[in-house]
Amino acid sequence: MPDATFAGSAAQEGFLSTELIHQQIAVVNSIFTASGLPMNINLAQTTYTNNPTWFNYGGDFDSQTEREVIKSLRVGGAADINVFTVRKPRDGQVPIMGYGTMPQQVKDFFYLDAIFLAFDALPGFNSEGGEVLQGKALAQHSLDSELGHHILGLPHTFEGGCSPINDGIADTPPQRYQTLGCEYNAATQCQAGVPYVAHGNDPKAKLSFNLMDYSNEACRGGLTPGQVAAGLENWYRYRAQNASMKG
């Protein structure tokens, strides 16, 4: 259930059209389907909240304003996804495209259970400046990735580095660092000659990187079978089995 907080009636002030929201849901479901994930995101409802303070500061991680937004606007239980669009989420002083809690945190931190997403991370926006670009979907996979954390409990592929555990998923090659840009960089890998191509992508397309990596939007792909299996286990264990939990 997306809630678009905004500070004015223009797109650059956070007011999102229902068309953009539906486009984003379609992108998410397309990636999930291509990855073999038997799950679709259904849009239950969309609400709009005209509150400049929440729009500008609601995405400050673990802040009082963030808690006000969730307490006032969050609906449903642990199996319901609440996405709040704001100007620019922040982790401390660092601006990011989005963040969300993990399903493993549901029981202890349900009062923080939500995703905060930059309003210009939706399809049709230039994520660098928030300019609407007709017919182009430059920023579109940020929500996919946040859902990978929020509902599937998946870590970044580079978490753990070259340790034997790495990200805990057997079929994601160990990564020394996150991928930046769209070019394969052997320096990010722990094993020479291991291409990092996500499952389910067209091999004729540009090199595509895993959804849980940090590559650019234009070349970010899907999930591996191992990630799908781990994600489904996390979903059923932490969210589906606690579906009746309320804040």
VEXBA-526561 format. One record per residue: chain; x, y negated, z negated of N, C-alpha, C, O in turn. Coordinates in steps of 0.001 Angstrom, whole numbers. Layout:
<zavexs>
ZAVEX  ch      nxx      nyy      nzz     caxx     cayy     cazz      cxx      cyy      czz      oxx      oyy      ozz
ZAVEX   A        X        Y        Z        X        Y        Z        X        Y        Z        X        Y        Z
...
</zavexs>
This chain:
<zavexs>
ZAVEX  ch      nxx      nyy      nzz     caxx     cayy     cazz      cxx      cyy      czz      oxx      oyy      ozz
ZAVEX   A      852     1177        0        0        0        0      891    -1231        0     1440    -1587    -1043
ZAVEX   A     1051    -1892     1143     1863    -3089     1153     1123    -4279      561      -79    -4442      765
ZAVEX   A     1847    -5099     -167     1328    -6388     -605     2300    -7440     -109     3466    -7452     -505
ZAVEX   A     1828    -8317      754     2662    -9367     1307     2531   -10614      442     1512   -11303      487
ZAVEX   A     3559   -10899     -341     3588   -12188    -1022     4132   -13203      -29     4989   -12871      791
ZAVEX   A     3645   -14429      -94     4076   -15421      879     4006   -16812      275     3408   -17024     -780
ZAVEX   A     4636   -17762      974     4682   -19138      492     4025   -20099     1459     4025   -21306     1215
ZAVEX   A     3469   -19607     2541     2822   -20448     3530     2188   -19584     4597     2264   -18357     4536
ZAVEX   A     1565   -20216     5573      798   -19475     6576     1627   -19036     7773     1130   -18292     8619
ZAVEX   A     2892   -19480     7867     3734   -19119     9006     4483   -17821     8730     4691   -17437     7579
ZAVEX   A     4887   -17146     9823     5625   -15886     9662     6912   -16107     8883     7303   -15269     8070
ZAVEX   A     7581   -17250     9134     8836   -17534     8447     8638   -17818     6964     9609   -17862     6208
ZAVEX   A     7401   -18010     6542     7094   -18226     5125     6524   -16971     4477     5975   -17019     3377
ZAVEX   A     6662   -15851     5174     6310   -14569     4589     4949   -14024     4940     4603   -12923     4511
ZAVEX   A     4153   -14767     5715     2815   -14274     6046     2929   -13269     7187     3275   -13638     8309
ZAVEX   A     2640   -12010     6907     2801   -10929     7878     1463   -10554     8502      455   -10431     7808
ZAVEX   A     1466   -10375     9803      239    -9952    10472       -3    -8470    10206      936    -7712     9962
ZAVEX   A    -1257    -8071    10255    -1575    -6652    10087     -965    -5831    11217     -658    -4653    11037
ZAVEX   A     -789    -6451    12379     -180    -5746    13505     1256    -5342    13182     1662    -4214    13461
ZAVEX   A     2033    -6268    12589     3409    -5949    12217     3452    -4828    11186     4305    -3943    11258
ZAVEX   A     2540    -4868    10238     2508    -3844     9191     2200    -2478     9787     2828    -1483     9424
ZAVEX   A     1239    -2427    10698      914    -1156    11344     2077     -668    12211     2323      535    12298
ZAVEX   A     2789    -1591    12848     3961    -1204    13629     5016     -569    12730     5643      424    13099
ZAVEX   A     5207    -1151    11546     6198     -606    10625     5832      800    10167     6695     1676    10114
ZAVEX   A     4567     1024     9835     4132     2358     9423     4352     3359    10555     4746     4500    10312
ZAVEX   A     4098     2932    11790     4304     3815    12943     5776     4183    13100     6099     5325    13425
ZAVEX   A     6669     3221    12870     8109     3489    12948     8511     4513    11895     9243     5458    12192
ZAVEX   A     8037     4331    10674     8348     5267     9585     7900     6679     9947     8675     7628     9837
ZAVEX   A     6659     6814    10374     6130     8143    10678     6833     8782    11872     6978    10003    11933
ZAVEX   A     7266     7960    12814     8000     8480    13965     9334     9084    13534     9705    10171    13979
ZAVEX   A    10052     8371    12664    11338     8870    12165    11140    10136    11345    11891    11099    11495
ZAVEX   A    10131    10138    10478     9863    11315     9654     9526    12528    10524    10015    13631    10279
ZAVEX   A     8689    12316    11537     8301    13414    12422     9499    13949    13194     9682    15162    13298
ZAVEX   A    10319    13042    13739    11500    13456    14499    12486    14221    13631    13246    15050    14133
ZAVEX   A    12477    13949    12332    13387    14625    11408    12832    15949    10911    13520    16674    10193
ZAVEX   A    11598    16279    11280    10986    17514    10823    10391    17422     9439    10156    18446     8797
ZAVEX   A    10143    16213     8967     9550    16025     7643     8031    16115     7759     7426    15274     8425
ZAVEX   A     7395    17105     7133     5937    17273     7263     5175    16311     6364     4449    16723     5460
ZAVEX   A     5353    15039     6627     4745    14022     5773     4469    12783     6603     5326    12347     7372
ZAVEX   A     3290    12216     6458     2939    10959     7105     2582     9936     6048     1978    10262     5026
ZAVEX   A     2960     8696     6304     2581     7601     5420     1253     7045     5911     1153     6586     7049
ZAVEX   A      245     7084     5068    -1073     6551     5408    -1265     5197     4741    -1056     5053     3536
ZAVEX   A    -1660     4215     5526    -1873     2867     5007    -3242     2796     4345    -4266     2794     5028
ZAVEX   A    -3262     2738     3025    -4529     2716     2288    -5150     1330     2304    -6350     1192     2542
ZAVEX   A    -4347      304     2055    -4856    -1064     2064    -3691    -2035     2103    -2561    -1693     1755
ZAVEX   A    -3984    -3238     2530    -3006    -4317     2539    -3601    -5510     1817    -4741    -5891     2081
ZAVEX   A    -2846    -6098      916    -3307    -7296      224    -2314    -8430      464    -1142    -8196      758
ZAVEX   A    -2798    -9641      336    -1975   -10833      530    -2041   -11691     -725    -3122   -11956    -1251
ZAVEX   A     -894   -12118    -1195     -814   -12918    -2415      -37   -14191    -2129     1158   -14146    -1837
ZAVEX   A     -716   -15324    -2214      -66   -16615    -1988      542   -17093    -3300     -129   -17719    -4120
ZAVEX   A     1826   -16786    -3483     2526   -17150    -4707     3989   -17408    -4366     4777   -16466    -4295
ZAVEX   A     4367   -18672    -4152     5744   -18984    -3754     6793   -18481    -4738     7877   -18072    -4324
ZAVEX   A     6488   -18506    -6033     7460   -18029    -7025     7721   -16545    -6846     8872   -16108    -6842
ZAVEX   A     6659   -15774    -6698     6831   -14338    -6494     7515   -14059    -5164     8344   -13154    -5069
ZAVEX   A     7175   -14827    -4139     7781   -14624    -2827     9286   -14875    -2875    10063   -14119    -2292
ZAVEX   A     9695   -15937    -3569    11105   -16321    -3590    11936   -15541    -4596    13129   -15328    -4378
ZAVEX   A    11319   -15110    -5702    12097   -14495    -6779    11588   -13123    -7207    12166   -12507    -8102
ZAVEX   A    10515   -12633    -6584     9954   -11351    -6989    10848   -10172    -6697    10669    -9099    -7271
ZAVEX   A    11810   -10355    -5811    12704    -9264    -5458    14018    -9277    -6200    14974    -8630    -5772
ZAVEX   A    14089   -10010    -7319    15291    -9975    -8151    15229    -8729    -9022    14374    -8634    -9903
ZAVEX   A    16120    -7778    -8790    16033    -6465    -9422    16006    -6553   -10945    16852    -7202   -11562
ZAVEX   A    15012    -5885   -11538    14842    -5769   -12986    14723    -7136   -13660    15166    -7315   -14794
ZAVEX   A    14125    -8092   -12959    13909    -9421   -13530    12500    -9509   -14102    11657    -8652   -13840
ZAVEX   A    12256   -10549   -14882    10925   -10757   -15436     9907   -10992   -14323     8772   -10524   -14406
ZAVEX   A    10316   -11720   -13280     9404   -11984   -12165     9043   -10694   -11443     7886   -10490   -11076
ZAVEX   A    10020    -9828   -11239     9740    -8544   -10599     8709    -7762   -11410     7784    -7179   -10845
ZAVEX   A     8865    -7748   -12718     7940    -7006   -13578     6539    -7618   -13535     5544    -6897   -13601
ZAVEX   A     6463    -8942   -13424     5159    -9604   -13311     4454    -9173   -12027     3254    -8897   -12028
ZAVEX   A     5213    -9119   -10933     4632    -8720    -9651     4065    -7306    -9744     2928    -7059    -9344
ZAVEX   A     4859    -6388   -10269     4422    -4991   -10342     3233    -4836   -11281     2269    -4143   -10959
ZAVEX   A     3301    -5479   -12439     2209    -5362   -13410      908    -5915   -12850     -164    -5371   -13117
ZAVEX   A      994    -6985   -12082     -203    -7647   -11562     -758    -6975   -10308    -1970    -6974   -10092
ZAVEX   A      110    -6410    -9487     -317    -5992    -8152     -254    -4494    -7891     -926    -4005    -6983
ZAVEX   A      529    -3761    -8656      675    -2333    -8346     -639    -1594    -8567    -1342    -1842    -9547
ZAVEX   A     -969     -678    -7646    -2181      132    -7769    -1824     1605    -7593     -795     1939    -7007
ZAVEX   A    -2685     2479    -8108    -2520     3907    -7909    -1587     4550    -8908    -1179     3943    -9898
ZAVEX   A    -1259     5807    -8617     -420     6598    -9507      949     6859    -8924     1407     6138    -8037
ZAVEX   A     1605     7898    -9429     2981     8182    -9038     3102     8636    -7590     4182     8539    -7007
ZAVEX   A     2020     9128    -6997     2053     9579    -5606     1662     8476    -4629     1609     8708    -3421
ZAVEX   A     1390     7283    -5140     1015     6144    -4296     2202     5210    -4147     2861     4863    -5127
ZAVEX   A     2466     4808    -2918     3609     3951    -2619     3155     2498    -2592     2209     2152    -1884
ZAVEX   A     3817     1662    -3349     3533      232    -3349     4747     -510    -2811     5839     -417    -3372
ZAVEX   A     4553    -1249    -1719     5627    -2009    -1086     5295    -3485    -1186     4235    -3917     -734
ZAVEX   A     6187    -4256    -1770     5996    -5698    -1908     7014    -6411    -1020     8221    -6243    -1188
ZAVEX   A     6517    -7207      -77     7419    -7964      779     7685    -9324      151     6766   -10009     -297
ZAVEX   A     8954    -9700      126     9396   -10954     -483    10419   -11600      448    10766   -11043     1489
ZAVEX   A    10899   -12791       57    11841   -13485      938    13134   -12686     1103    13508   -12345     2225
ZAVEX   A    13804   -12392       23    15051   -11637      112    15315   -10932    -1206    15658   -11582    -2194
ZAVEX   A    15162    -9613    -1240    15500    -8886    -2467    16969    -9096    -2823    17806    -9326    -1951
ZAVEX   A    17263    -9013    -4114    18635    -9201    -4577    18967    -8168    -5644    18142    -7834    -6495
ZAVEX   A    20174    -7681    -5577    20736    -6846    -6630    21804    -7689    -7301    22933    -7771    -6817
ZAVEX   A    21448    -8319    -8420    22318    -9335    -8996    22278   -10557    -8103    21205   -11097    -7836
ZAVEX   A    23440   -11000    -7637    23506   -12144    -6737    23640   -11721    -5275    23796   -12565    -4392
ZAVEX   A    23581   -10433    -5025    23806    -9924    -3668    22477    -9754    -2938    21645    -8957    -3372
ZAVEX   A    22249   -10487    -1831    21010   -10300    -1059    21051    -8983     -297    22070    -8633      299
ZAVEX   A    19947    -8260     -320    19847    -6979      371    18519    -6933     1114    17655    -7783      896
ZAVEX   A    18351    -5946     1990    17121    -5848     2761    15981    -5221     1966    14811    -5438     2280
ZAVEX   A    16315    -4450      947    15263    -3849      136    15835    -2959     -939    17018    -2619     -921
ZAVEX   A    14988    -2585    -1872    15365    -1605    -2885    14099     -975    -3450    13007    -1528    -3324
ZAVEX   A    14255      166    -4061    13120      847    -4678    13599     1821    -5727    14751     2254    -5706
ZAVEX   A    12718     2166    -6642    13053     3148    -7655    13042     4552    -7052    12458     4782    -5993
ZAVEX   A    13686     5470    -7735    13753     6864    -7299    12644     7667    -7971    12192     7294    -9054
ZAVEX   A    12194     8761    -7353    11154     9578    -7992    11610    10169    -9316    10791    10418   -10200
ZAVEX   A    12919    10398    -9460    13444    10935   -10708    13257     9965   -11873    13395    10357   -13032
ZAVEX   A    12942     8700   -11575    12767     7680   -12608    11311     7457   -12992    11019     6633   -13858
ZAVEX   A    10398     8179   -12361     8973     7893   -12524     8529     7941   -13980     7873     7015   -14457
ZAVEX   A     8879     9000   -14684     8366     9168   -16047     8875     8094   -16999     8126     7623   -17854
ZAVEX   A    10128     7705   -16862    10719     6750   -17800    10553     5297   -17374    10546     4399   -18216
ZAVEX   A    10420     5061   -16073    10402     3676   -15592     9235     3432   -14633     9399     2770   -13608
ZAVEX   A     8071     3961   -14963     6927     3782   -14074     6550     2308   -13927     5995     1910   -12903
ZAVEX   A     6845     1504   -14936     6524       72   -14872     7360     -657   -13825     7087    -1819   -13522
ZAVEX   A     8380       12   -13264     9186     -567   -12194     8995      182   -10871     9757      -26    -9927
ZAVEX   A     7990     1044   -10800     7840     1945    -9661     7278     1212    -8447     6068     1006    -8346
ZAVEX   A     8147      822    -7537     7735       76    -6344     8932      -82    -5420    10073      194    -5792
ZAVEX   A     8644     -529    -4216     9667     -940    -3261     9520    -2437    -3033     8409    -2933    -2844
ZAVEX   A    10631    -3153    -3051    10650    -4559    -2653    11428    -4652    -1348    12560    -4179    -1248
ZAVEX   A    10803    -5267     -355    11349    -5296      997    11390    -6725     1508    10445    -7489     1310
ZAVEX   A    12486    -7088     2167    12557    -8402     2803    11470    -8503     3865    11309    -7596     4682
ZAVEX   A    10729    -9599     3855     9602    -9728     4788    10051    -9643     6234     9298    -9191     7097
ZAVEX   A    11307   -10087     6511    11778   -10079     7894    12501    -8780     8250    13237    -8724     9235
ZAVEX   A    12287    -7733     7441    12835    -6413     7766    11863    -5591     8593    12171    -4457     8962
ZAVEX   A    10700    -6143     8889     9707    -5420     9679    10003    -5538    11170    10707    -6459    11583
ZAVEX   A     9477    -4619    11988     9677    -4707    13435     9210    -6055    13975     8182    -6587    13558
ZAVEX   A     9993    -6595    14914     9619    -7862    15518    10347    -9050    14945    10221   -10162    15459
ZAVEX   A    11121    -8834    13871    11884    -9922    13276    13365    -9731    13547    13843    -8609    13710
ZAVEX   A    14078   -10837    13593    15531   -10820    13558    15914   -10863    12093    15734   -11892    11440
ZAVEX   A    16439    -9764    11560    16667    -9665    10122    17716   -10645     9619    17815   -10870     8413
ZAVEX   A    18502   -11232    10516    19498   -12197    10072    18884   -13555     9772    19337   -14261     8872
ZAVEX   A    17845   -13923    10532    17326   -15256    10348    15829   -15353    10207    15297   -16442     9993
ZAVEX   A    15134   -14231    10322    13694   -14258    10147    12939   -14785    11345    11758   -15113    11236
ZAVEX   A    13600   -14874    12494    12936   -15390    13690    12176   -14268    14383    12727   -13195    14628
ZAVEX   A    10917   -14517    14697    10120   -13507    15385    10607   -13369    16824    10703   -14358    17551
ZAVEX   A    10908   -12162    17223    11366   -11895    18580    10329   -11040    19281    10153    -9870    18940
ZAVEX   A     9655   -11601    20239     8577   -10897    20921     9105    -9645    21620    10081    -9703    22369
ZAVEX   A     8449    -8519    21364     8776    -7288    22064    10039    -6601    21601    10418    -5579    22172
ZAVEX   A    10712    -7128    20578    11950    -6517    20114    11787    -6085    18661    11171    -6784    17856
ZAVEX   A    12338    -4946    18348    12251    -4424    16984    13666    -4226    16456    14146    -3100    16334
ZAVEX   A    14325    -5342    16146    15708    -5262    15694    15787    -4759    14261    16648    -3945    13924
ZAVEX   A    14899    -5241    13436    14888    -4811    12041    13667    -3938    11829    12540    -4434    11816
ZAVEX   A    13882    -2646    11664    12714    -1780    11548    12950     -566    10659    11990       98    10268
ZAVEX   A    14195     -262    10334    14464      966     9599    14766      745     8121    15065     1704     7410
ZAVEX   A    14696     -486     7647    14965     -723     6226    13943      -20     5348    14306      580     4336
ZAVEX   A    12660      -86     5724    11641      579     4922    11813     2094     4987    11630     2776     3979
ZAVEX   A    12162     2631     6157    12397     4075     6267    13422     4517     5233    13222     5488     4504
ZAVEX   A    14527     3775     5190    15609     4124     4275    15178     4005     2819    15505     4862     1998
ZAVEX   A    14442     2937     2500    13976     2767     1120    12994     3868      727    12979     4301     -425
ZAVEX   A    12183     4317     1663    11288     5439     1378    12085     6721     1166    11687     7589      389
ZAVEX   A    13218     6833     1865    14096     7971     1631    14557     8036      190    14682     9116     -387
ZAVEX   A    14811     6863     -391    15143     6800    -1823    13895     7003    -2677    13874     7839    -3580
ZAVEX   A    12858     6226    -2378    11718     6048    -3278    10820     7275    -3372    10391     7640    -4467
ZAVEX   A    10534     7909    -2258     9626     9061    -2326    10351    10398    -2191     9854    11427    -2648
ZAVEX   A    11538    10380    -1555    12270    11630    -1354    13431    11801    -2328    13974    12898    -2457
ZAVEX   A    13811    10735    -3008    14897    10826    -3983    16255    11081    -3373    17125    11653    -4031
ZAVEX   A    16466    10667    -2112    17726    10929    -1432    18751     9844    -1731    18410     8661    -1728
ZAVEX   A    19996    10219    -1989    21054     9231    -2179    21595     8769     -829    21239     9326      209
ZAVEX   A    22452     7754     -844    23178     7396      366    24114     8542      737    24592     9271     -132
ZAVEX   A    24367     8691     2012    25220     9790     2465    26661     9635     2010    27404    10615     1971
ZAVEX   A    27065     8424     1667    28452     8189     1261    28637     8224     -256    29752     8031     -741
ZAVEX   A    27576     8464    -1004    27712     8554    -2456    28504     9810    -2813    28221    10896    -2309
ZAVEX   A    29471     9655    -3663    30330    10782    -4010    31576    10864    -3162    32495    11623    -3471
ZAVEX   A    31616    10076    -2077    32805    10041    -1238    33231    11414     -760    32412    12197     -280
ZAVEX   A    34514    11701     -895    35067    12969     -417    35118    14036    -1508    35802    15047    -1350
ZAVEX   A    34415    13825    -2594    34365    14837    -3646    33625    16074    -3137    32861    15976    -2177
ZAVEX   A    33836    17234    -3760    33144    18449    -3306    31621    18312    -3329    30931    18901    -2497
ZAVEX   A    31102    17541    -4272    29649    17377    -4379    29131    16419    -3326    28052    16628    -2772
ZAVEX   A    29892    15361    -3042    29494    14321    -2089    28102    13807    -2433    27883    13374    -3564
ZAVEX   A    27151    13837    -1499    25796    13356    -1790    24874    14472    -2271    23683    14245    -2485
ZAVEX   A    25416    15670    -2441    24619    16791    -2924    23828    17513    -1845    23095    18455    -2144
ZAVEX   A    23966    17083     -585    23250    17701      532    24260    18459     1392    25245    17878     1847
ZAVEX   A    24022    19744     1616    25025    20601     2249    25320    20228     3696    26455    20381     4147
ZAVEX   A    24322    19740     4435    24540    19527     5871    24781    18072     6250    24678    17722     7425
ZAVEX   A    25096    17223     5288    25559    15870     5615    27066    15846     5398    27521    16026     4269
ZAVEX   A    27853    15627     6452    29308    15635     6303    29765    14623     5256    29208    13528     5179
ZAVEX   A    30764    14966     4455    31265    14022     3445    31740    12729     4096    32361    12745     5159
ZAVEX   A    31441    11617     3445    31860    10311     3948    32715     9602     2917    32384     9557     1732
ZAVEX   A    33818     9051     3390    34688     8281     2506    34070     6913     2211    34101     6435     1077
ZAVEX   A    33510     6295     3249    32883     4982     3119    31575     4977     3905    31296     5896     4675
ZAVEX   A    30782     3936     3701    29572     3769     4489    29915     3369     5917    30968     2784     6172
ZAVEX   A    29019     3688     6843    29178     3289     8233    28743     1841     8392    27695     1442     7883
ZAVEX   A    29539     1062     9092    29187     -321     9411    29179     -463    10927    30088       14    11606
ZAVEX   A    28161    -1113    11449    28061    -1256    12890    27484      -15    13539    26793      771    12892
ZAVEX   A    27770      160    14828    27213     1281    15584    28290     2148    16230    27976     3011    17050
ZAVEX   A    29537     1933    15878    30611     2717    16470    31094     3778    15494    31240     3517    14299
ZAVEX   A    31342     4983    16014    31886     6040    15166    33282     5651    14718    34131     5321    15546
ZAVEX   A    33524     5686    13430    34812     5296    12857    35331     6460    12024    34772     6782    10976
ZAVEX   A    36397     7084    12493    36938     8254    11798    37374     7919    10381    37440     8802     9525
ZAVEX   A    37675     6641    10125    38140     6255     8790    37057     6431     7734    37360     6553     6547
ZAVEX   A    35786     6445     8163    34706     6610     7186    34503     8073     6814    33825     8375     5832
ZAVEX   A    35091     8988     7597    34852    10415     7396    35950    11047     6551    37075    10550     6496
ZAVEX   A    35607    12147     5898    36572    12885     5092    37238    13998     5887    38284    14504     5482
ZAVEX   A    36651    14384     7008    37196    15440     7851    37359    14895     9263    36427    14321     9827
ZAVEX   A    38525    15075     9821    38785    14568    11164    37908    15286    12180    37703    16497    12100
ZAVEX   A    37401    14525    13126    36663    15111    14233    35238    15507    13933    34622    16224    14722
ZAVEX   A    34696    15061    12813    33308    15397    12485    32407    14246    12913    32356    13225    12227
ZAVEX   A    31697    14382    14027    30782    13298    14425    29584    13263    13505    29096    14303    13063
ZAVEX   A    29122    12086    13224    28014    11951    12283    26768    11559    13047    26404    10384    13103
ZAVEX   A    26117    12548    13633    24916    12320    14423    23727    12895    13674    23729    14073    13318
ZAVEX   A    22718    12079    13434    21563    12520    12651    20736    13539    13416    20670    13499    14644
ZAVEX   A    20115    14436    12701    19250    15461    13295    18044    14807    13971    17464    13861    13438
ZAVEX   A    17675    15313    15134    16441    14879    15772    16584    13709    16718    15576    13189    17195
ZAVEX   A    17807    13272    17011    17984    12142    17912    18324    12615    19322    18906    13685    19507
ZAVEX   A    17963    11824    20291    18242    12127    21682    19756    12106    21900    20375    11063    21694
ZAVEX   A    20374    13217    22310    21828    13230    22486    22303    12310    23595    23487    11979    23665
ZAVEX   A    21389    11893    24464    21769    10979    25532    21788     9533    25055    22310     8649    25735
ZAVEX   A    21219     9306    23888    21168     7943    23368    22515     7576    22758    23436     8392    22721
ZAVEX   A    22617     6343    22283    23825     5919    21594    24049     6787    20364    23117     7400    19844
ZAVEX   A    25282     6830    19910    25576     7555    18687    24681     7032    17576    24669     5835    17285
ZAVEX   A    23936     7931    16961    23007     7534    15913    23481     8060    14570    24009     9168    14475
ZAVEX   A    23290     7262    13545    23764     7607    12221    22595     7911    11297    21455     7527    11558
ZAVEX   A    22902     8603    10224    21881     9062     9303    21096     7902     8710    21636     6819     8488
ZAVEX   A    19820     8143     8457    18941     7116     7905    19422     6626     6548    19156     5483     6175
ZAVEX   A    20125     7472     5806    20574     7108     4472    21995     6563     4465    22639     6510     3417
ZAVEX   A    22485     6159     5630    23780     5498     5752    23538     3995     5865    22405     3541     5709
ZAVEX   A    24591     3217     6134    24467     1763     6226    24722     1235     7627    25037       55     7785
ZAVEX   A    24597     2069     8644    24827     1591     9999    23789      540    10375    22780      366     9691
ZAVEX   A    24058     -158    11479    23128    -1182    11935    21775     -579    12294    21671      605    12614
ZAVEX   A    20749    -1408    12235    19393     -960    12544    19303     -312    13925    18587      672    14110
ZAVEX   A    20029     -866    14884    19893     -422    16272    20343     1016    16484    19934     1646    17460
ZAVEX   A    21179     1554    15590    21687     2915    15802    21418     3812    14607    22027     4874    14480
ZAVEX   A    20526     3404    13741    20200     4241    12584    19163     5276    12997    18151     4946    13615
ZAVEX   A    19429     6531    12647    18575     7616    13114    17731     8238    12029    17081     7535    11255
ZAVEX   A    17738     9584    11972    16831    10293    11083    17516    11004     9938    18547    10554     9438
ZAVEX   A    16932    12122     9524    17408    12901     8391    17810    14295     8854    17348    14769     9892
ZAVEX   A    18666    14945     8088    19064    16315     8390    18067    17288     7759    17307    16896     6874
ZAVEX   A    18059    18545     8197    17178    19538     7560    17430    19673     6061    16495    19868     5284
ZAVEX   A    18690    19569     5660    18994    19646     4235    18403    18495     3455    17916    18682     2340
ZAVEX   A    18442    17303     4032    17830    16151     3373    16318    16309     3286    15706    15963     2276
ZAVEX   A    15725    16832     4348    14276    17052     4348    13891    18022     3240    12938    17772     2501
ZAVEX   A    14622    19125     3117    14311    20125     2089    14470    19546      687    13610    19750     -170
ZAVEX   A    15562    18827      452    15788    18226     -863    14743    17163    -1159    14261    17054    -2287
ZAVEX   A    14391    16370     -131    13404    15320     -318    12031    15857     -666    11347    15310    -1531
ZAVEX   A    11625    16924        1    10320    17522     -300    10290    18084    -1719     9283    17965    -2417
ZAVEX   A    11388    18692    -2139    11455    19213    -3506    11309    18079    -4521    10588    18210    -5511
ZAVEX   A    11999    16967    -4268    11892    15817    -5166    10478    15250    -5169     9952    14888    -6221
ZAVEX   A     9868    15175    -4000     8511    14638    -3898     7534    15457    -4739     6785    14907    -5546
ZAVEX   A     7548    16762    -4544     6595    17614    -5266     6877    17629    -6769     5953    17610    -7582
ZAVEX   A     8138    17664    -7122     8496    17793    -8542     8206    16526    -9332     7698    16592   -10452
ZAVEX   A     8524    15379    -8756     8449    14137    -9531     7224    13281    -9226     6710    12599   -10112
ZAVEX   A     6757    13311    -7990     5629    12436    -7650     4309    13203    -7545     3336    12852    -8212
ZAVEX   A     4272    14226    -6728     3010    14956    -6544     2502    15546    -7854     1302    15506    -8123
ZAVEX   A     3392    16088    -8667     2974    16702    -9924     2644    15678   -11005     2097    16030   -12050
ZAVEX   A     2974    14419   -10757     2631    13346   -11696     1695    12336   -11048     1687    11160   -11414
ZAVEX   A      905    12802   -10081       61    11904    -9289     -925    11119   -10137    -1296    10002    -9776
ZAVEX   A    -1355    11684   -11255    -2354    11009   -12092    -1743     9984   -13035    -2465     9274   -13734
ZAVEX   A     -412     9903   -13058      242     8952   -13958      -98     7525   -13562       -5     7170   -12387
ZAVEX   A     -485     6718   -14515     -818     5314   -14289       79     4433   -15150      642     4869   -16154
ZAVEX   A      191     3172   -14717     1006     2245   -15471      325     1758   -16728      898      963   -17472
</zavexs>
